[in-house]
Amino acid sequence: MMWMGLIHHATAALIVAFFVLFAAGKSEGLVKLLGTVLGLWILVLTIVGVVGIVTAPMFGGKPFGMDFHGMHDHWMHHDGGPGMTPPPAGTPMQPAPTPGSH
């Protein structure tokens, strides 16, 4: 299913990049420069995204080997989602065992 999203988003980004570069080619001066930079930036981001999705299986299903979903437990759930719930009230805290206390 990830491939369909890749094909859809890459195609849309390449179409936008084509039109931006086409319009930049018809322009002059600063607008031409900005349009060219923007069009090339869209192309670079598209290529990086495609490479990230294509190489994800080599890194355990994570683009570029990075765990992007691990951050969600810490700062994205303001409504008490995973990682934000306190431990149950009935469980007492146990001290960590020290070496040699067996």
N, C-alpha and C positions, 0 to 999 in steps of 0.2 A: 504494500500500500504506500510505502514511502516513495516508491518509484513514480507513482502517479502524481504525487505532490511535487516531486522534483521536476518532472516533465512539464507540468502545468506552470509552476513558478518560473522555471528557466525560460520557457517559451515566452511568457508574458514579459519578463525582464529583457529578453533579447529584442522583442518587438519595440518596447519602449526605448531601448538603447539605439535601435536603428533609426527611429523617428527623431530622437534627440540629435544624433550625429548628422542626420540628413538636414535638419533645420539649422544646425550649426554650420554646415557646409554652405548654406545659402546666405549666412549672415556675414557681418564684417566686424572687425575690431574686438572689443571686450566681450561682446555677446558670442562671437565665434569661439573665443578662447574658453569662456565659461561653459558653453554647450559641448565643446570637445572634451573638456575635463569631466563634465558630468556624464557624458556618454561613455567615456572610457572607464569611469568609476563604476558605472552600472555593469559594464562588461566584466570588470575585475571581480566585483562582488558575486556575479553570477557564476563565474568560473570557480571561485573559492567555494561557493555553496555546492556546486556539482561535485567538485573534488571531495568535499567533506562527506557528502552522502555516498559517493561511490566507494570511498575508502573506509567507511564506517564498519563494515563487516570485519576488516582486518584488525580493528581495535575493540572488538567485543560489542559492536552495535553502537558505539559512541563516536560521533564525528570528531576526528582528529584525536581520539582517545580521551576527550574531556567529558566529565560527568556534569552536564548542564542541569540535570534535574536534582542534583544533590543540594543546590543552593535554595531550592524552594522550601525546604523544611526550616530554614533559618530566618528568612525575611519576607517571604511572600504570603504566608498565612497569618493574617491579622485577625481572623475569625475563629481562632482556636483549632486550626487544622493540624495535620501531623507535625510533630515536633514542638507544638506549642502547649500541649496538655500537661498539667502537672502529674506527678505520680499519684497513684491511689492513696487515699488517706489512711487506710488500714495497714499499709505495709511499713514497718519501722525501718529506719536507715541502719544498715549494718556497717560497722567500721571495716576498712580495708585490712586484710590480714597482713601482718608484718612477717618478714622472713625469720624463720627460727621459732615461731610461736606454736609449732605443732605439738 
